[in-house]
Amino acid sequence: MIAVVAALIVAGGPGAQPDNPLNQLGDWVENGKAPKSLNGVIRDPSTGAVTATRPICMYPKVAVYNGSGPTTQFHVPPRQ
């Protein structure tokens, strides 16, 4: 199960939205390669420009900021 925190049911909300999840779903169905996470993006509502990225992880994992680099980029710790 992949929970999309702070995302509204269809689209929008302050959280990251899956970016092109159908490609990853197709890869899973056609090649047996299940995604470990989805690529999530946060877009500026007025321009549609990507303002932040973060992985959307399978429960119970979460993406975290590691304390260095851009605060718009998160990662999944290896031991979670």
Summary of the structure (lengths in Angstrom):
residues: 80
radius of gyration: 13.2
end to end distance: 15.6
largest distance: 37.7
contacts: 169
relative contact order: 0.20
helix: 14%
strand: 28%
